[in-house]
Amino acid sequence: MKETIKKDLTEAREVCPTTSQRLLKEGALLVDVREPAEVAQMGFAGCEVVNIPLSQFEARWSEVPRNRDVILACAVGERSLKATYYLMYHGYDRVVNMRPGIGRWVQRGFPTTGSASGIAPSDAASSCCGGSADASPAASSCCDGTSVAASQNSSCC
């Protein structure tokens, strides 16, 4: 049976790009909250993506569907975490935040548009599982969508 993203009433769930790929293949929607200039330079590809910049999110949040799993993403996961909590506040129960964002997405070799030259080295080198930038994909696929608090107390996501 397909896993769906369920809401924790107190904390946002976070997933790494590897887990995000699985959720996207199962039909999740990726909502990129980066600004248009950032998206024009480099964007997520290979999946259904909607761009709602965080600067416009308060006015456009209702464009995010309630009837499917939604992954919010940005450069490193900070802006998208704000958007995740915003949606949770408005009753969304199938939302997760992708941390650390497009930098890790690029490092994993997932599809993109544009050029990775604008991605900060620290963004691309960060590891969702606390490992080095050259960690194997198998070692990084441990991300299981744990809560923010659990992920901060763990060496995995």
C-alpha positions as CSV (number, residue, x, y, z in Angstrom):
1,M,0.0,0.0,0.0
2,K,1.3,3.5,-0.9
3,E,2.6,5.5,2.1
4,T,1.0,8.9,2.5
5,I,2.4,11.8,4.4
6,K,0.5,12.3,7.6
7,K,0.5,15.4,9.8
8,D,2.1,15.5,13.2
9,L,0.2,18.2,15.1
10,T,3.3,19.7,16.8
11,E,6.2,19.3,14.4
12,A,6.9,19.4,10.7
13,R,8.2,16.3,9.0
14,E,11.4,16.6,7.0
15,V,12.8,14.3,4.3
16,C,16.0,14.4,2.3
17,P,16.2,14.5,-1.5
18,T,16.6,10.7,-1.7
19,T,13.3,10.1,0.1
20,S,11.7,13.0,-1.8
21,Q,12.5,11.2,-5.0
22,R,10.6,8.1,-3.8
23,L,7.6,10.3,-2.7
24,L,7.6,12.1,-6.1
25,K,7.5,8.8,-8.0
26,E,4.5,7.9,-5.8
27,G,2.7,11.1,-7.0
28,A,3.8,13.8,-4.6
29,L,4.0,17.4,-5.8
30,L,7.1,19.5,-5.3
31,V,6.5,23.1,-4.3
32,D,9.7,25.2,-4.8
33,V,9.5,28.3,-2.6
34,R,12.7,29.9,-4.0
35,E,12.4,33.2,-5.8
36,P,12.0,33.3,-9.6
37,A,15.6,34.4,-10.2
38,E,16.9,31.4,-8.3
39,V,14.6,29.0,-10.1
40,A,15.6,30.5,-13.5
41,Q,19.3,29.9,-12.6
42,M,18.6,26.3,-11.6
43,G,15.5,24.4,-11.0
44,F,14.2,21.0,-9.9
45,A,13.4,18.7,-12.9
46,G,12.2,15.2,-13.5
47,C,9.0,15.7,-11.4
48,E,6.0,17.9,-11.2
49,V,7.1,21.2,-9.7
50,V,5.1,24.4,-8.8
51,N,7.0,27.6,-7.9
52,I,5.4,29.7,-5.2
53,P,8.1,32.0,-3.9
54,L,8.1,32.4,-0.1
55,S,7.7,36.2,-0.7
56,Q,4.3,35.4,-2.3
57,F,3.3,32.4,-0.2
58,E,0.9,34.2,2.1
59,A,-1.1,35.3,-1.0
60,R,-0.8,32.1,-3.0
61,W,-0.8,29.2,-0.5
62,S,-4.3,28.1,-1.5
63,E,-2.8,27.0,-4.9
64,V,-1.2,24.1,-3.0
65,P,-3.5,21.0,-3.3
66,R,-4.8,19.4,-0.2
67,N,-5.7,16.1,-1.8
68,R,-2.1,14.8,-2.4
69,D,1.3,14.6,-0.8
70,V,3.3,17.8,-1.0
71,I,7.1,18.3,-0.6
72,L,8.2,21.9,0.0
73,A,11.7,22.8,-1.0
74,C,14.2,25.7,-1.3
75,A,17.9,26.1,-1.4
76,V,18.7,24.6,2.1
77,G,15.4,23.9,3.7
78,E,14.9,27.0,5.9
79,R,12.4,28.9,3.7
80,S,10.5,25.7,2.8
81,L,10.3,24.8,6.5
82,K,8.5,28.1,7.1
83,A,6.1,27.3,4.2
84,T,5.5,23.8,5.6
85,Y,4.5,25.2,9.0
86,Y,2.3,27.8,7.3
87,L,0.4,25.1,5.4
88,M,0.1,23.0,8.6
89,Y,-1.4,26.0,10.4
90,H,-3.9,26.2,7.6
91,G,-5.0,22.6,8.0
92,Y,-2.8,20.8,5.5
93,D,-1.9,17.3,6.7
94,R,0.1,15.9,3.8
95,V,3.1,18.2,3.7
96,V,6.8,17.7,4.4
97,N,9.9,19.8,4.1
98,M,12.9,18.8,2.0
99,R,16.1,19.4,3.9
100,P,18.8,20.4,2.9
101,G,17.3,21.4,-0.5
102,I,18.5,21.8,-4.0
103,G,22.2,21.7,-3.1
104,R,21.9,18.1,-1.9
105,W,19.5,17.3,-4.8
106,V,22.3,18.4,-7.2
107,Q,24.9,16.4,-5.3
108,R,22.8,13.3,-5.5
109,G,22.7,13.7,-9.3
110,F,18.9,14.2,-9.5
111,P,17.6,16.0,-12.5
112,T,17.8,19.8,-12.7
113,T,17.4,22.6,-15.2
114,G,19.9,25.4,-15.6
115,S,23.4,25.5,-14.1
116,A,24.7,24.4,-10.7
117,S,27.3,27.1,-10.7
118,G,25.1,29.3,-8.5
119,I,24.7,26.7,-5.8
120,A,26.9,27.5,-2.8
121,P,29.5,24.9,-2.1
122,S,28.2,24.6,1.5
123,D,24.7,23.8,0.1
124,A,26.0,21.1,-2.2
125,A,28.3,19.6,0.4
126,S,25.8,19.4,3.2
127,S,24.6,15.9,4.0
128,C,21.1,15.0,5.1
129,C,22.5,12.2,7.1
130,G,25.4,14.0,8.7
131,G,28.0,12.3,6.5
132,S,30.6,13.8,4.1
133,A,29.7,15.0,0.7
134,D,31.2,11.8,-0.8
135,A,29.0,9.5,1.2
136,S,27.4,6.7,-0.8
137,P,23.8,7.0,-1.9
138,A,23.0,3.9,0.1
139,A,24.3,5.5,3.3
140,S,22.2,8.6,2.6
141,S,19.0,6.8,1.8
142,C,18.4,6.4,5.5
143,C,16.1,9.4,5.5
144,D,12.7,8.2,6.6
145,G,10.7,11.4,7.2
146,T,11.3,11.7,10.9
147,S,10.2,14.8,12.7
148,V,12.4,17.9,13.1
149,A,13.2,17.2,16.7
150,A,14.0,13.5,16.0
151,S,16.2,14.5,13.1
152,Q,18.2,17.0,15.1
153,N,19.0,14.3,17.7
154,S,20.0,11.7,15.2
155,S,22.9,11.2,12.8
156,C,20.4,10.5,10.1
157,C,18.3,13.2,8.5
